[in-house]
């Protein structure tokens, strides 16, 4: 079936199109896009689960604190969490840290892929759909 489609002169009447198909670039782009979509979709789902777990954990901690079972040092907790979230180590959590996190994640996920542009586009679509 694929040979029939590729050999159809009506679809590939420009030599440049046929040459691009023979190089494998469209396959690399589609592989990168599908990989990116699946990664973005999974990341969003995992993020939702992590959010639920952290939210339930916080509610449990607050309930135990309210009941007198534990004493929570919220100032120390806030300082520790902000230290983890300050990725660019400028002393504050802001949009620069979000950009740094995005760059770090994309560097890891695009490592060694032949078509990073297809991956990035697919990743964004997967995040939106997840």
Backbone bond lengths (Angstrom), bond angles and torsions (degrees), N, CA, C in turn:
res aa  C-N    CA-C-N  psi(-1)  N-CA   C-N-CA  omega(-1)  CA-C   N-CA-C  phi
1 X - - - 1.450 - - 1.523 110.49 -
2 X 1.347 116.83 -44.16 1.462 119.70 -178.87 1.516 110.60 -65.84
3 X 1.332 117.18 -39.40 1.472 119.70 177.38 1.523 111.32 -62.18
4 X 1.317 115.86 -38.97 1.454 120.22 178.87 1.521 110.46 -63.15
5 X 1.310 116.75 -42.80 1.471 120.14 179.25 1.521 110.38 -66.97
6 X 1.345 116.95 -45.66 1.459 119.76 -178.20 1.520 112.86 -67.69
7 X 1.318 117.57 -27.68 1.457 119.80 -179.23 1.529 112.70 -87.42
8 X 1.314 118.21 -5.42 1.463 121.73 -179.47 1.526 109.76 -70.09
9 X 1.341 117.72 115.63 1.461 120.37 -177.20 1.538 112.84 -69.02
10 X 1.312 117.55 -22.07 1.456 118.95 179.76 1.535 111.22 -72.11
11 X 1.324 116.67 -32.49 1.457 119.51 179.70 1.524 112.27 -78.62
12 X 1.321 116.23 -37.68 1.459 120.60 -175.08 1.528 110.92 -121.55
13 X 1.316 116.22 58.84 1.463 118.54 -178.12 1.523 111.63 -79.75
14 X 1.321 118.59 -15.50 1.456 120.96 175.24 1.517 108.96 -91.91
15 X 1.311 117.24 131.02 1.463 119.37 -179.65 1.530 112.19 -62.97
16 X 1.322 117.59 -28.29 1.456 120.66 -179.80 1.536 110.77 -66.14
17 X 1.332 117.16 -38.52 1.460 120.97 179.44 1.521 109.84 -66.17
18 X 1.315 116.60 -46.33 1.465 120.43 179.91 1.528 110.46 -62.47
19 X 1.329 116.54 -39.84 1.459 120.48 179.29 1.539 111.02 -64.95
20 X 1.331 116.98 -40.27 1.466 120.91 178.93 1.526 110.87 -64.61
21 X 1.324 117.04 -40.69 1.461 120.67 179.17 1.523 110.31 -65.11
22 X 1.327 117.26 -40.12 1.460 120.85 -179.19 1.531 112.18 -67.67
23 X 1.339 118.13 -27.85 1.470 120.45 -179.85 1.518 112.32 -73.43
24 X 1.321 117.82 -20.68 1.456 121.10 179.51 1.514 114.09 91.00
25 X 1.338 117.70 3.44 1.462 120.49 -179.27 1.524 111.64 -60.23
26 X 1.342 120.49 -44.91 1.475 118.50 178.44 1.529 112.81 -59.87
27 X 1.321 117.34 -35.39 1.468 120.28 177.74 1.517 110.54 -66.22
28 X 1.329 116.66 -42.34 1.465 120.52 178.76 1.524 110.65 -62.95
29 X 1.334 116.84 -42.83 1.464 120.42 179.64 1.521 110.91 -63.90
30 X 1.329 117.10 -43.23 1.464 118.97 -179.02 1.526 110.59 -69.06
31 X 1.335 117.64 -36.44 1.463 120.84 176.00 1.524 109.85 -62.52
32 X 1.325 116.75 -45.49 1.457 120.93 178.62 1.518 111.70 -63.41
33 X 1.338 116.69 -40.82 1.462 120.63 -179.90 1.526 111.17 -64.33
34 X 1.331 117.17 -47.43 1.463 120.87 -179.15 1.531 110.18 -64.59
35 X 1.326 117.62 -42.38 1.466 121.11 177.59 1.521 110.47 -61.96
36 X 1.321 116.61 -42.75 1.458 121.22 179.35 1.512 112.05 -65.82
37 X 1.328 116.64 -42.19 1.463 120.63 179.64 1.528 110.24 -61.29
38 X 1.320 116.56 -47.51 1.468 120.51 -179.46 1.530 110.90 -63.43
39 X 1.316 117.27 -40.43 1.464 120.66 179.25 1.523 111.35 -65.89
40 X 1.324 117.23 -45.04 1.463 120.59 178.97 1.512 112.28 -63.93
41 X 1.322 116.06 -42.29 1.465 121.60 179.00 1.528 109.97 -61.27
42 X 1.341 115.79 -47.02 1.468 120.74 -178.90 1.529 111.08 -65.58
43 X 1.334 116.87 -40.91 1.456 120.15 -179.58 1.524 111.37 -62.03
44 X 1.316 116.51 -40.14 1.463 119.15 179.52 1.529 110.63 -67.01
45 X 1.327 117.19 -41.61 1.464 120.15 178.59 1.526 111.08 -64.02
46 X 1.321 117.11 -44.38 1.463 121.15 178.83 1.532 109.72 -63.48
47 X 1.320 117.07 -39.87 1.459 121.03 177.72 1.517 112.32 -60.61
48 X 1.330 116.50 -39.15 1.464 120.19 177.77 1.529 110.91 -65.37
49 X 1.324 116.64 -41.59 1.463 120.67 179.28 1.527 109.90 -64.82
50 X 1.322 117.11 -43.57 1.462 120.79 178.69 1.530 109.81 -61.92
51 X 1.326 117.71 -40.71 1.453 121.24 177.57 1.520 112.36 -61.05
52 X 1.317 116.59 -42.26 1.474 120.57 178.70 1.527 109.86 -65.51
53 X 1.330 117.31 -44.82 1.468 120.67 -178.87 1.530 110.40 -62.38
54 X 1.340 116.93 -44.87 1.464 119.64 179.78 1.527 111.03 -66.19
55 X 1.320 117.26 -39.62 1.462 120.71 178.26 1.516 112.71 -63.60
56 X 1.320 116.78 -44.74 1.465 121.12 178.67 1.534 109.59 -66.28
57 X 1.324 116.61 -39.98 1.463 120.14 177.37 1.520 111.76 -61.76
58 X 1.327 117.09 -42.67 1.461 120.80 178.18 1.525 111.19 -64.15
59 X 1.333 116.30 -43.06 1.466 119.23 178.78 1.533 110.96 -62.82
60 X 1.319 116.90 -40.23 1.457 120.64 177.82 1.519 111.49 -64.47
61 X 1.332 116.33 -43.40 1.459 120.77 178.88 1.528 110.94 -62.97
62 X 1.314 116.85 -42.35 1.462 120.69 178.22 1.528 111.37 -65.38
63 X 1.320 117.37 -38.48 1.464 121.28 178.60 1.527 110.23 -64.41
64 X 1.348 116.30 -43.95 1.469 119.98 178.00 1.528 111.17 -64.61
65 X 1.327 116.50 -38.20 1.460 120.29 177.83 1.524 111.25 -66.34
66 X 1.316 116.57 -43.52 1.459 122.08 179.94 1.535 111.00 -63.10
67 X 1.326 115.64 -37.21 1.467 120.77 -179.14 1.531 112.49 -78.45
68 X 1.330 117.63 -9.01 1.460 121.24 177.32 1.518 114.82 90.89
69 X 1.317 118.44 8.15 1.465 120.96 -179.37 1.529 112.63 -78.78
70 X 1.326 117.44 -34.00 1.462 121.55 179.91 1.519 109.08 -133.46
71 X 1.329 115.63 158.10 1.458 121.57 175.12 1.528 106.62 -117.91
72 X 1.315 117.30 118.23 1.460 122.45 -175.42 1.525 109.28 -99.57
73 X 1.333 116.60 126.19 1.457 122.07 175.07 1.536 107.33 -90.55
74 X 1.334 115.43 89.21 1.471 120.48 -174.57 1.526 112.50 -64.48
75 X 1.329 117.74 -32.07 1.468 119.61 178.59 1.527 110.86 -64.55
76 X 1.328 117.30 -44.35 1.470 120.69 178.07 1.525 110.86 -67.00
77 X 1.329 117.07 -40.92 1.455 121.45 178.26 1.525 110.92 -61.03
78 X 1.330 116.30 -44.67 1.474 120.98 178.84 1.527 110.57 -61.85
79 X 1.331 116.86 -44.44 1.464 121.10 -179.61 1.532 110.97 -62.13
80 X 1.327 116.66 -43.32 1.471 120.91 -179.47 1.525 112.00 -66.19
81 X 1.324 116.57 -42.75 1.467 120.33 179.97 1.528 110.67 -66.95
82 X 1.322 117.06 -42.40 1.465 119.72 177.53 1.520 111.36 -63.21
83 X 1.337 117.40 -35.14 1.462 120.52 176.39 1.518 112.30 -63.57
84 X 1.341 116.62 -37.10 1.472 120.46 177.16 1.528 111.91 -70.86
85 X 1.321 116.31 -34.85 1.470 120.35 -175.94 1.522 113.12 -83.98
86 X 1.327 118.48 -16.11 1.467 122.23 -179.65 1.527 109.15 -82.69
87 X 1.320 115.87 81.22 1.466 121.45 -173.27 1.527 113.21 -70.84
88 X 1.331 117.56 -32.75 1.461 119.03 -178.76 1.529 112.19 -93.03
89 X 1.335 117.46 5.56 1.469 124.80 172.77 1.530 113.33 54.49
90 X 1.348 116.15 41.26 1.462 119.57 176.70 1.524 112.37 -98.84
91 X 1.322 117.43 4.33 1.452 121.65 176.08 1.515 114.80 91.72
92 X 1.323 117.97 -1.42 1.467 120.49 178.15 1.517 109.97 -145.62
93 X 1.321 115.36 151.65 1.460 121.34 178.19 1.524 107.23 -95.48
94 X 1.342 115.75 117.13 1.470 120.39 -177.45 1.526 109.65 -149.07
95 X 1.323 115.46 -167.21 1.466 119.90 -177.05 1.525 112.29 -64.41
96 X 1.317 117.92 -24.85 1.460 120.44 176.62 1.520 111.67 -62.57
97 X 1.324 116.31 -34.41 1.465 120.33 177.87 1.523 111.37 -70.57
98 X 1.331 116.56 -35.63 1.468 120.47 176.78 1.527 109.72 -64.86
99 X 1.328 115.96 -44.64 1.465 120.19 177.14 1.515 112.31 -61.26
100 X 1.324 115.69 -41.17 1.465 120.26 177.96 1.526 111.25 -63.16
101 X 1.338 116.87 -42.47 1.469 120.75 178.37 1.524 110.49 -62.81
102 X 1.336 116.90 -43.97 1.467 120.89 178.86 1.523 110.67 -60.84
103 X 1.329 116.80 -46.03 1.461 120.39 -179.83 1.530 111.43 -62.77
104 X 1.325 116.88 -41.62 1.467 120.25 179.82 1.528 111.44 -64.82
105 X 1.328 116.40 -43.62 1.467 120.46 -179.78 1.523 110.58 -64.21
106 X 1.334 117.13 -45.97 1.464 120.17 -178.41 1.527 111.35 -66.47
107 X 1.322 118.11 -35.64 1.463 120.48 178.04 1.523 110.87 -61.85
108 X 1.318 116.03 -41.67 1.469 120.30 -179.98 1.527 110.51 -69.38
109 X 1.330 116.90 -45.96 1.460 120.18 -174.23 1.536 113.03 -73.60
110 X 1.344 117.97 -28.03 1.467 120.52 -179.48 1.527 112.82 -91.14
111 X 1.317 117.86 -1.78 1.458 121.33 -176.00 1.530 111.31 -58.62
112 X 1.325 116.24 122.65 1.454 122.18 175.38 1.520 115.42 77.96
113 X 1.328 118.48 -0.35 1.467 119.24 178.96 1.525 110.14 -78.02
114 X 1.334 117.67 142.05 1.458 119.97 -178.83 1.527 113.08 -73.60
115 X 1.322 118.64 -21.32 1.461 120.54 -176.00 1.521 110.15 -134.61
116 X 1.321 116.14 85.79 1.456 120.73 -177.90 1.511 113.35 -67.05
117 X 1.329 117.29 -31.21 1.471 120.15 -178.51 1.525 110.68 -67.28
118 X 1.304 117.69 -39.88 1.456 120.36 177.30 1.513 110.97 -66.92
119 X 1.329 116.85 -37.30 1.456 121.03 178.99 1.525 110.32 -64.77
120 X 1.320 117.01 -47.29 1.460 121.06 -178.58 1.519 112.48 -60.61
121 X 1.306 116.29 -42.65 1.462 120.42 178.54 1.520 110.81 -65.83
122 X 1.318 116.96 -44.97 1.457 120.95 178.06 1.516 111.69 -63.61
123 X 1.333 117.04 -37.69 1.462 121.33 179.11 1.532 110.58 -61.59
124 X 1.316 116.20 -44.59 1.476 119.95 178.79 1.526 111.24 -63.52
125 X 1.327 117.21 -42.77 1.474 120.33 177.04 1.536 110.88 -62.82
126 X 1.327 117.12 -40.67 1.461 120.61 179.13 1.527 111.83 -64.53
127 X 1.334 116.67 -39.99 1.466 119.84 176.89 1.528 111.24 -62.71
128 X 1.327 116.19 -39.38 1.464 119.80 -179.04 1.528 111.81 -69.99
129 X 1.328 116.33 -33.29 1.464 119.93 -176.22 1.526 112.86 -85.42
130 X 1.334 118.01 -24.27 1.456 122.61 -173.23 1.475 116.95 -64.29
